[in-house]
């Protein structure tokens, strides 16, 4: 997504899945970069999305999310969506994506 670049890491231990998410405002156009993060559960449901926004060229914001791994989808435990935000309005948006596909 032009203007929003999300990346991160995933770690899994015996009981917990940890996902560290970073969003970068990647274009010097006055708009912001945003990422939505949500868990995908084993029963097919999804969590309410968390929102992380970075404002200012090359500024990054990060957050670490964690959840009991037994509750999560074993193949795609989370998904993200990158969004460009200008004056508080979402002006361009990617699709929900599972990073492992």
N, C-alpha and C positions, 0 to 999 in steps of 0.2 A: 504494500500500500504506500503510495507516494505521500510522504509527510509523517507517517507513523511506522516505526520499525520495532517489532516486539521479538524478544528472544528470551531464553532462559535455560534452566536445568531442572532435571527431575532426579530425585533420590528416593529409593525404597528400602526400608529396613523390614524386619520381621512383621511389624504391625502397622506401620505408617507410611504413607506416600507424601513426600515433600516436593513442592513445585516452586521454584524461584523464578519470578516473572519480572522482566525489565521492559519498559517502553521508552523509546527515544523519539523526540521530536526531530525528524531527520531532514527537514527543509526549512530554509530561512525565509518563510513567507508570512509570518505573523500568526499562522494557525498553530494548533497544538496536535500532538499525537496522543491517542488513547487506545487502551487495550481492555477488552472485557475478558474475564476469566470465569469459567464455571466448571464444576465437577460433573462427571457423568457417572451415575450410579448403576450398580449391577442389576437393579430392577427396571432399568430403562429410563428412569426419571433423571432430571438435571437440577442442579442447585440454582438459586437466584444468582445472577452474575455479579461479580465484584468488578469495580471500575478503577483503573489506574491511568492518570493523565499526566503527561509531561509537556510543559510550555516553555518555549525558548529554544532556539536552534542548538541542537546537539545536547540538550538537557535530557537527563534520564531520571526516571523514578522506578523504584523496585519494591517488591513485596514478596514475602514467602507465605505460601498457603500450605496447609497440611490437613490430612484426613485419614481416618482408619481405612487401611487398604482393603479390608474385607468387604466394606460397603461399596467399593468402586468397581466400575467396569474393568475387567482384567486386561482388555486389549487397548482401550482408549479411555483412560481414567479422567481426562479433562479435555476441554476445548477452549480456544481463544478466538477473538475477532478483533482485528485492527480497524481503527476509525480515525479519520481526520476531522478535527473540530475547529471551526472558525467562529469567533464571537459567540461562543457557547452553543452553537448549532452544529450538529453532525452533518458535514457537507460531502463526505465520501466514506464508504464503508466496504470492507471486505466481507466475506462470508465466514460463518463459524467454521473453524478448521481444527481437526485433530492432528497434532504435529507428527504423529507416528505413521501417517499414511502418505 
